Structures are given as C-alpha cells and as structure tokens.
Amino acid sequence: MRFPRSLAATVALLAAGAVACSENPSATDNPSLSAAQADSVAAAVVADLDGMPEGAVFDLLGLPPSALQSPTGSLACEPTVSPNPPANSDGDPIPDSVRIDFTGCVIEGRHETVTLSGARDLVDMQPFVTGHHVRSRFIDFGRSVTRTETGATWSVTLNGVRQFSASAIELLAQEIGFLTEFVFPDGASALHERNWSSVFTADAGQEITPRHLPAGTWIVNGTSAWTKGDRSWSLGVTTLAPLHFDPACEFRPRFDDGAVEIVATRGGQTSTVTIEFTACGEYTVTRS
C-alpha cells in the first residue's frame, strides 16, 4: 500500500486504528502488521520524529517561545520555574538545573485549546563550560488539544530522557527509555517506547544555537516498542535517506525529504514499513 499523509491526519488515523486501503500484493503472506496497523505505527513514528526538532531548542521555560504564545504573540501561560531564578554557572542559555511545571497552563487558539500539564527538568551537562549540552527529563509532560469546532479532544503524554550535545553545525541526540502515550477522542490509547540515537547536521551556511535549530538533516536509528490494545510489536527504526528539516514549513511534519524504515516484529512474524517524506506536511507509507 502507498498513500500520502500529513501530520494533520495523524490523530484521526491513530484513533481509528484502521484505514480503508488495499493490501500490497507483495506483502508477506503472514505479516506482523495489517495494513491498518502499519498506518497506525507509521503515524506514531512520524509524530515522534516531528517532536525531535522542537525538543532540541528551548528557552528558560524549557520550550520554544512559540509553544507558549497565544495567536496574538503574547505569552499565553506562565509555567512555574524552580528555583527561580535558577543558577547558571557558565552564563549560557542553559541553567545548571531547573524544573518547569506546566500545571494549569492553558493556551486558547483560534481553532483549538491546548492544555499543558506535568513538568520538565533541565540540566546543563557541562555547567561550567559555555555550550549546548543539555539533559531534559519529561515527567508526565502532557499536551491535550480540544478542537473548537467539534469538541473532540486528543492528548499526548511524554515520559523519559532526551539528551542533546551540539556544536555550531552538528547536534547529537539521544532518547532514553522515552515513552509517548497517545489518547484519542474515542478513549482508545497507544504507547510508543523508544531508545533512539540521532545526528542533526545544519545545512551549509546555517548555525545551531540553543534557541534555534536551522534547516538541516536528521539521521535517526534505534529500537522501540509499540502497543495498542492488547497487542505489542518490537520496532527497529533505520534512516534510509536523511530527513531534511525545514523550520519554515507551514505544516507538520516539518520534513520535506528523506525516508525511514520500520521493521515490526511480533510472534516471529515481521513487516517492513517505509515512510517517505515528500514535502512539508506530506509523506507516504509503504508496507511490505
């Protein structure tokens, strides 16, 4: 099967758990994933890939400034920072150690209301050396989105550790025991737990800073586990062609090129799912 997707359709696709599409005649006779399950796994992996660029940059609040702004550009919520002010031994943008609690943080948008919850701990891994070396622990960090037109609500909760170490042109990242829990408007849920390592390389002439990730390419590899309902799969994720990140993309995912391969195993059976990014917010999925 092969079809275009945008991140705007991710939640609906995951929630449904099934998509009307034809079986690929070349797929194995006993695949570990049905066509609909392959769609669901791909959507979850795309959502988590799309979260990596945002997680690589931050301000004192632990999020990109735009994530806390209202449609007018004003600060829409003020998380609790402790200690406040935090110590910063080397004077770079990363505090030595700080907790940001988002409890009660609500952002009213034109088409949706976003409610944040939980906390993030930020630690400068080299507190006496100016640079970009940060460890971020997510503690039940949640984002619940309610669409104004329909009242439908979906949410994502993150737990685990992300580490970033960057020079001006290259960033090394790790996600360690990182768990994403999806809850959909119909009450269904799914879990994606992963250990991923990745490398980001800025495009020629671009520069990485703690507050800004320029255009560039991601190479992501690692293992994860996907659980939906009473079924679980082991996933191996490999980058086939570097994912090109464009921060100017109007639609998510903010990749306009590249491909990843997912090998899903369950009960001794395997399926291969290939995701190809074709333009900002667009990708195709092939199961074999």
N, C-alpha and C positions, 0 to 999 in steps of 0.2 A: 504494500500500500504506500502511497505517496501523496501528500496533500499539504497545502500551505497553512501556516498557523501564525497568529500574533499573540502576544502576551495578554492582550485584552480578552482572548478566549480561553486562557489557561484555567481560570477558576471554574468556568462552566464545564470545560472538558474534564477536569479532575473530579468535579462533583458528580457528574453523570456517571463516570466510570465506564461508559460505553458510548461509542460513536458509530453511526451507520457508515461503514466503509467496507469495501470488498477485500477479501483475503488475497494476499500476494501469492500467485501460483508457485513462486519459487521458494516460499517459506517452508520450513521443515514440516514433516507430517505430524510431529508431536512437539510443537513449540512450547516453551515455558510460559510465554505470554500470548494471550489472544490479541487480535488487532486492537480492540478497545483498551485492553490493559497496557499495550505498548504505547498508545496515545497518552494514557494517564501518566505512565512513568516518564515519558518524554517531557510532558508539560511540567512535571515537578522538577526534573533536572534543569530545564530551561529557566524556571523561576529561581532556582538556587544559583545557577550560573549568573543570572542577571543581578543577583544581590551582591556578588563579589566586588564589582567596581565601586558601588556605594559604600561598602564596608571598608574600602581601602583609604578613604579620606574622611576627615572629621574636623569638628571644631571642639571647643571646650565642652560642649554638651554631648559629644560623642556621636553626633550625626552630622551629615552635610547640612549647612544652614537652610537650604531649600526644603529639607524634610520637615522643618518646624514652622514654616511660613504659611500664612493664610494666602488666599488668592490675591490680596492687595499687596503682598510682600512684607507685611508686618509680622512680628513674632507672634505666633498663634498660641503657643503654650510655653510654659517655663518649668522644665523639669527641676527636681531638687538635686543640687550638687553638694556632695560631702566628701572631704572637708571643703569648706568654702571660705576663703579661696584655697585651692589646693597648692601644695608645694610644687615648685618647678625648678629643680636644681641647675639645669643647663640652659633654661630660658628658651627652649624650642617650643613649638605649639603643643607638645605632648606633656601633660602633667606627670609628676612622679607616680602618683596613684590617686585615683578618684573614682567615686561611684556616682552614676547618674540614674536617678529614679524617675521613671516616667508616669507613675501612678496618677490618674486623673487628668492626663494630657489629652485634650480633645481638639481636633482641627476641623473646622467647618469649611468645606469646599463648595463649589458651585453645584457639583453633581454627586457629591458623596461626603460622608462624615467619617473621619478617621480617628479612632481611639487608640492611644498607645498605653502600654502597661509594662510592668516589670522593670528591670534595671540592667545596666551595663557597667562593668568595672573596666577601667582603662589603666594600664600600667606601662610606663616607659621602661622598656627592657634594658636601656642604657641610659640611666637617669643623669649621669654626669658627662655624657657625650652628646653634643647637639646633633640631631639627625631624625630619622624616620624609622623607629624601631618600637613597635607597639604591640602589646598583647591585650586583646579585648575579650572579656568573658561575658556572654549573654546569660542572664538569669531570668527565665520566664519572660523574655522580652517579646511582647505581643503587639500586633497591629491588626485591629479589627476595622473592616471597611463596610459601611452601610450605604447602599445606593439610594439616593433621594427619590428617584422616580418609582422604584419598585419596593423599597424597604428591605430588599434581600441583603443579608449580611454574610460575609466570609471572613475568616481570620487565619493568621499565621502566627505561631509562637516559636521562638528560637531559643535553644539552649546549647551551650558549648563554647569552644575557644577558637578565636581567629588570631593569627599572628602575622604581622607584616614587617618586612625589613626592606628598606628601599634606598637606592642611590638616586641620582638625578634622572637616570634613564631606565633603570630596571628595578622591579619590585618582586620580592619572593614572598609567597603567602602560603599559609597552612590553615586548614580547618581540621580540628582535632576533636573526635567524638561529637561532631556538630549535628544537632537534631532539629529538624524542621517538622512541626506538626501543623497540618492543614485541617481546618474545619470548614465545611461547606454549608450553603444555605439550607440544604435538606437535613443537616445534622450529621452527615457522614464525615468520617475523618480518615486521614492517612498520615504515615510517618516516613520521613526520609532521613536516615542517619548515615553520616559520611565521614571519611578521612581523606581529604583531598589535598594535594600539593599543586601549586600553580606558579607560573612565572609570567609577569607582565613586562613587556618591553615598549617603551614610548616610541611613537613614530619619529622619524628624523626631524630634528629641529624642535621637538617638544620636550618638556621637562616635568618630572614628577615632583610634587610638593605634598606635605601632609594635608593641605587643604584642597588640593586639585589633582585629579587624575586626567591627563590629556588623552588624546586619541592614541591608540596603540593596540598591541596584540596580546591575547591571553593564551597560554598553553596550560591545560588542566588535566591532571591524571589522578586516579585514586580508586578507592573502593567504597561501596555504600550498601545499605540495606533498605529496601522499600517494602512497606507493609500497608496493606489496605484490606479492611475487613479481617477475615481470619487467615489471610494468605500473605506470605513473605517471600521475597526474592533477594538473592545476592547480586549486586551490580558491580561490574568493572567498567570504569569510565576512562576513555582514552581520547585524546585530541588527535583527530586525523589531519586537520588543517587549522593553523592558528586562528582563534576567534578575534576578529577585528572590532574593537570597541570604539564607538564614536559618541562622545559626550553630547554632541549636538543633536542626536537622534530625538525626534519628537515623540516616537512611540517606543515602548519596550517590547522585547529585549533590545538593548542598545548595541547590538552587534549587526554589522552589515555584510559579514563574510565569515567563512570558516565552517568547520564541521567537527562533531564529536561522535564517538561510537560508544554504545552501551551494550555490554554483554550481560544478559539477565539469566540467572540460573536458579532453578527450583526443581527439587526431586529428581536430579540427574538429567534434566532437560534444559536446553538453552535456547535463547532467542537473541538475535542481534538487532539493535535499534540504532539507526543512523539519523542524526539531526544535522541538517544543513541550513545555515543562516544565509539568507539570500538578499535581504535589505533590512533597514531599520524596522523592527517590529514584525518581521516576517521570517518564517523558517518552514522547512519541510521535514517530514518524518517518514522513514522507510523501515519496515520490519522484514527481516529475512531469517 
